[in-house]
Amino acid sequence: MTVTGTATSRPRHTLTGTNSAATSSAATATLVTFTRQRMQNGSVSNSFLPYVQVTGFTSDPTYPATVTNNALVVKGAGNVTLTWSATGNGNIKIQRNGVDVGSVGLTGTVSLTVAAGDQLTMWHASNGGPQSVSGCWINITPA
């Protein structure tokens, strides 16, 4: 079997293989270079409805992420499992580029496809009276 490959400046590579057996066949596979990314340490105090953005996020040193204006800016592209968590009271929702992609209590998981540069943000709302959350994080892993 002969394997050839091409690389681009983007983190996507195409590999092509051919078989020299009596019955010839060719296969193409896409290899996506994408690593786990996580931001942590977000919090918000005394929020009410409507949703307010959780702030104070930093990159997790174990799973580095680009954090800009309290958004995880995705590096790479592909199918991911998005998980999040917050400690406290109220409800959390996650937005990708300003559009809701997940909302369920204080923790959740959703599968989605991301593109390089997508921005993931966390929002908090109380479910009655002033409420706070801390220890918030957003994590994406290749699916």
HUNOR-V713053 format. One record per backbone hydrogen bond with DSSP energy under -0.5 kcal/mol. CO is the residue of the C=O (numbers start at 1). NH is the residue of the N-H. If there is no record, write none. Layout:
co:CO nh:NH
co:CO nh:NH
//
This chain:
co:2 nh:18
co:4 nh:16
co:6 nh:14
co:10 nh:8
co:10 nh:12
co:11 nh:33
co:12 nh:8
co:13 nh:31
co:14 nh:6
co:15 nh:29
co:16 nh:4
co:17 nh:27
co:18 nh:2
co:19 nh:25
co:22 nh:24
co:25 nh:19
co:27 nh:17
co:29 nh:15
co:29 nh:31
co:30 nh:32
co:31 nh:13
co:31 nh:33
co:32 nh:34
co:37 nh:140
co:38 nh:60
co:39 nh:138
co:40 nh:58
co:42 nh:136
co:43 nh:55
co:44 nh:133
co:47 nh:131
co:52 nh:124
co:55 nh:43
co:58 nh:40
co:63 nh:38
co:63 nh:60
co:65 nh:67
co:66 nh:68
co:66 nh:73
co:68 nh:71
co:71 nh:68
co:71 nh:73
co:72 nh:74
co:72 nh:120
co:73 nh:66
co:74 nh:76
co:74 nh:117
co:78 nh:114
co:79 nh:143
co:80 nh:82
co:80 nh:112
co:81 nh:83
co:81 nh:141
co:82 nh:110
co:83 nh:139
co:84 nh:108
co:85 nh:137
co:87 nh:134
co:91 nh:125
co:92 nh:104
co:93 nh:123
co:94 nh:101
co:94 nh:102
co:95 nh:97
co:95 nh:121
co:96 nh:99
co:99 nh:96
co:102 nh:94
co:105 nh:92
co:106 nh:86
co:108 nh:84
co:110 nh:82
co:112 nh:80
co:114 nh:78
co:115 nh:118
co:118 nh:74
co:118 nh:120
co:119 nh:97
co:119 nh:121
co:120 nh:72
co:121 nh:95
co:122 nh:54
co:123 nh:93
co:124 nh:52
co:125 nh:91
co:129 nh:128
co:131 nh:47
co:132 nh:89
co:133 nh:44
co:134 nh:87
co:136 nh:42
co:137 nh:85
co:138 nh:39
co:139 nh:83
co:140 nh:37
co:141 nh:81
//
